[in-house]
Amino acid sequence: MTCAGTPGISNLRAPGVVGVGLPVVGCRLSALAASVDGMINDDAERLKATLVAALQQLNDAVLWKLDGLGDYDLRRPLTPTGSNLLGIVKHLASVQAGYFGDTFGHPFPDRLPWFDPAAEINADMWATPQESREFLIDLFRRSWAHAQQTFAVTALDATGEVPWWPPERRHPTLHTMLVHMTVEAARHAGHIDIIRELIDGQAGRFGGDRSMPGPDEVDWPAYVERVAAAAREAARG
């Protein structure tokens, strides 16, 4: 499989872990699956590797969206509920550390004070002035490396425990948690896409994303006005 790397993304992969080390940035999931199929014979390990690679792709895209921005733009809220780039990275790092850590008896080594019972609501969704971008990006990378250690020693059908989940769902398998975190990461990656576009117009999943038409293909201001005009016409009935 040949896939172009994305400038500005630091490698999140750790050696010796099933499903990592694949050149996944910018690849379609079908290509990921095809590559994994050729590397692993066991069906369960093949499925695990594909799931891990998909989550890896999302994690890489999340970090790429931070490139080139100053501290203010990384932190400032751009929705009525305060959504911001660095806060979303902090949140994803934290839930990733927990769901692939404590859940399977492999606790993340760092205390995350924003998850303490006495912490204020949404403390994991924004960066304090004392929490540098370097600290939070490193936390994100380390939480992923910690997760990879869990993947390496845990079967897909192994069960863990999430004490605050309802009793009928309290003991998810690793398979369930990989799907859960992929949905979580994809949802927040979409938020990050929109926030970054609002800041400086950068769009696409990664550098050179060919699925995103360039300015030589689409007159974006004219396109936006056409969409807005259609909305106004529809509202008039």
C-alpha positions as CSV (number, residue, x, y, z in Angstrom):
1,M,0.0,0.0,0.0
2,T,1.3,3.4,-0.9
3,C,0.0,6.5,1.0
4,A,1.4,9.9,1.2
5,G,2.4,11.1,4.6
6,T,1.1,14.4,6.0
7,P,3.6,17.2,6.6
8,G,3.6,18.4,10.2
9,I,2.2,15.3,11.8
10,S,4.4,13.6,14.4
11,N,4.4,9.8,14.3
12,L,2.1,8.4,17.0
13,R,3.0,4.8,16.4
14,A,5.0,2.6,18.8
15,P,7.1,-0.3,17.5
16,G,6.1,-3.9,18.1
17,V,2.3,-3.3,18.4
18,V,-0.2,-5.1,16.2
19,G,-1.8,-2.8,13.7
20,V,0.6,0.1,14.0
21,G,3.5,1.1,11.9
22,L,1.1,1.2,8.9
23,P,1.4,4.3,6.6
24,V,-2.2,5.2,7.3
25,V,-2.4,8.9,7.1
26,G,-4.6,9.9,4.2
27,C,-5.5,6.4,3.2
28,R,-9.0,5.1,2.7
29,L,-10.1,2.5,5.2
30,S,-10.6,0.0,2.4
31,A,-6.9,0.3,1.6
32,L,-6.1,-0.1,5.3
33,A,-8.1,-3.3,5.4
34,A,-6.4,-4.6,2.3
35,S,-3.0,-4.0,3.7
36,V,-3.7,-5.5,7.0
37,D,-5.3,-8.6,5.4
38,G,-2.0,-9.2,3.6
39,M,0.0,-9.0,6.9
40,I,-2.0,-11.0,9.4
41,N,-3.5,-14.5,9.1
42,D,-5.6,-14.6,12.2
43,D,-9.1,-13.2,11.6
44,A,-9.4,-11.6,15.1
45,E,-5.9,-10.0,14.9
46,R,-6.7,-8.8,11.4
47,L,-9.9,-7.1,12.6
48,K,-8.1,-5.6,15.6
49,A,-5.3,-4.2,13.4
50,T,-7.9,-2.7,11.0
51,L,-9.8,-1.0,13.9
52,V,-6.5,0.3,15.5
53,A,-5.4,1.6,12.1
54,A,-8.7,3.5,11.6
55,L,-8.4,5.1,15.0
56,Q,-4.7,5.9,14.3
57,Q,-5.8,7.7,11.1
58,L,-8.3,9.9,13.1
59,N,-5.7,10.7,15.8
60,D,-3.2,11.8,13.1
61,A,-5.8,14.0,11.5
62,V,-6.7,15.6,14.9
63,L,-3.1,16.6,15.6
64,W,-2.6,17.9,12.0
65,K,-5.4,20.4,12.6
66,L,-3.3,22.1,15.2
67,D,-0.4,22.9,13.0
68,G,0.4,26.5,12.3
69,L,-1.8,28.2,14.9
70,G,-0.8,30.4,17.8
71,D,-1.9,29.8,21.4
72,Y,-4.9,32.1,21.2
73,D,-6.4,30.4,18.2
74,L,-5.7,27.0,19.6
75,R,-7.6,27.8,22.8
76,R,-10.4,30.3,21.9
77,P,-14.0,29.1,21.9
78,L,-15.8,29.3,18.6
79,T,-19.3,27.9,19.5
80,P,-21.9,28.9,22.0
81,T,-20.9,25.9,24.2
82,G,-17.2,26.8,24.1
83,S,-15.8,24.2,21.7
84,N,-12.1,24.9,21.0
85,L,-9.2,23.0,19.4
86,L,-6.9,22.3,22.3
87,G,-9.7,21.5,24.6
88,I,-10.9,18.7,22.3
89,V,-7.4,17.3,22.1
90,K,-7.3,17.3,25.9
91,H,-10.6,15.5,26.1
92,L,-9.7,12.9,23.5
93,A,-6.4,12.2,25.2
94,S,-8.1,11.8,28.5
95,V,-10.9,9.5,27.5
96,Q,-8.5,7.4,25.4
97,A,-6.2,7.1,28.4
98,G,-9.1,5.8,30.5
99,Y,-11.0,3.6,28.1
100,F,-7.8,1.8,26.9
101,G,-6.2,2.0,30.4
102,D,-8.2,1.5,33.6
103,T,-10.9,-0.3,31.7
104,F,-8.6,-3.2,31.0
105,G,-6.5,-3.1,34.2
106,H,-3.7,-1.1,32.6
107,P,-4.0,2.3,34.3
108,F,-2.5,5.4,32.6
109,P,0.4,6.5,34.8
110,D,-0.6,10.2,35.0
111,R,-3.2,11.6,37.3
112,L,-5.7,13.6,35.3
113,P,-7.0,16.2,37.8
114,W,-9.8,17.4,35.5
115,F,-11.5,14.0,36.0
116,D,-11.4,14.3,39.8
117,P,-14.8,14.1,41.5
118,A,-14.4,17.7,42.7
119,A,-13.4,19.1,39.3
120,E,-15.7,21.6,37.6
121,I,-17.9,20.5,34.8
122,N,-16.2,20.4,31.4
123,A,-12.7,20.9,32.9
124,D,-11.4,18.4,30.3
125,M,-12.8,20.5,27.4
126,W,-10.5,23.5,27.6
127,A,-6.9,24.3,28.3
128,T,-6.0,26.5,31.3
129,P,-3.2,29.1,30.8
130,Q,-0.9,26.8,32.7
131,E,-1.5,23.8,30.4
132,S,0.8,24.4,27.4
133,R,0.1,23.2,23.9
134,E,3.3,21.0,24.3
135,F,2.0,19.4,27.4
136,L,-1.4,18.6,26.0
137,I,-0.1,17.3,22.6
138,D,2.4,15.2,24.5
139,L,-0.4,13.9,26.7
140,F,-2.4,12.9,23.6
141,R,0.6,11.1,22.1
142,R,1.4,9.3,25.3
143,S,-2.2,8.2,25.8
144,W,-2.2,6.7,22.4
145,A,1.2,4.9,23.1
146,H,-0.3,3.6,26.3
147,A,-3.4,2.4,24.4
148,Q,-1.2,0.6,21.9
149,Q,0.4,-1.3,24.8
150,T,-3.1,-2.5,25.8
151,F,-3.9,-3.5,22.2
152,A,-0.7,-5.6,22.1
153,V,-1.6,-7.8,25.0
154,T,-5.4,-7.8,25.0
155,A,-7.6,-10.0,22.8
156,L,-10.6,-8.4,21.0
157,D,-13.1,-10.5,23.0
158,A,-11.4,-9.7,26.3
159,T,-13.7,-7.8,28.7
160,G,-13.0,-4.8,30.8
161,E,-15.0,-2.6,33.1
162,V,-16.4,0.9,32.9
163,P,-18.0,1.4,36.3
164,W,-20.2,4.4,35.4
165,W,-21.8,2.7,32.4
166,P,-25.2,1.0,32.8
167,P,-25.0,-2.6,34.2
168,E,-25.9,-4.2,30.9
169,R,-23.0,-2.5,29.2
170,R,-20.6,-2.2,32.1
171,H,-18.2,-4.9,30.9
172,P,-17.4,-4.1,27.3
173,T,-14.9,-6.1,25.1
174,L,-11.9,-4.4,23.6
175,H,-13.7,-4.7,20.3
176,T,-16.6,-2.6,21.7
177,M,-14.2,0.0,23.1
178,L,-12.3,0.3,19.9
179,V,-15.6,1.0,18.0
180,H,-16.7,3.3,20.8
181,M,-13.5,5.4,20.7
182,T,-13.4,5.5,16.9
183,V,-17.0,7.0,16.9
184,E,-15.9,9.4,19.7
185,A,-12.8,10.5,17.8
186,A,-14.6,10.8,14.5
187,R,-17.2,13.0,16.0
188,H,-14.7,15.3,17.6
189,A,-12.5,15.3,14.5
190,G,-15.5,16.7,12.7
191,H,-15.8,19.4,15.3
192,I,-12.1,20.2,14.9
193,D,-12.5,20.4,11.1
194,I,-15.2,23.1,11.5
195,I,-13.4,25.1,14.2
196,R,-10.2,25.2,12.1
197,E,-12.1,26.3,9.0
198,L,-13.7,29.1,11.1
199,I,-10.2,30.3,12.3
200,D,-8.3,30.5,9.0
201,G,-10.2,28.7,6.3
202,Q,-8.1,25.5,6.3
203,A,-10.2,22.6,5.2
204,G,-9.7,18.9,4.5
205,R,-8.7,15.9,6.5
206,F,-5.0,16.3,5.9
207,G,-2.5,18.2,3.8
208,G,-3.2,17.6,0.1
209,D,-6.6,15.9,0.7
210,R,-7.8,15.3,-2.8
211,S,-11.4,14.8,-1.7
212,M,-11.5,18.5,-0.9
213,P,-11.8,20.6,-4.1
214,G,-9.2,23.3,-4.3
215,P,-9.8,27.1,-5.1
216,D,-8.9,26.4,-8.7
217,E,-11.8,24.0,-8.9
218,V,-14.5,25.8,-6.9
219,D,-15.2,29.5,-6.4
220,W,-16.0,29.1,-2.7
221,P,-17.5,32.5,-2.0
222,A,-19.8,32.1,-5.0
223,Y,-20.7,28.5,-3.9
224,V,-21.5,29.7,-0.3
225,E,-23.7,32.5,-1.7
226,R,-25.5,30.0,-3.9
227,V,-26.2,27.8,-0.9
228,A,-27.3,30.8,1.2
229,A,-29.6,32.0,-1.6
230,A,-31.2,28.5,-1.8
231,A,-31.8,28.6,2.0
232,R,-33.4,32.0,1.7
233,E,-35.6,30.9,-1.1
234,A,-36.7,27.8,0.7
235,A,-37.5,29.8,3.9
236,R,-39.7,32.1,1.9
237,G,-41.7,29.1,0.6
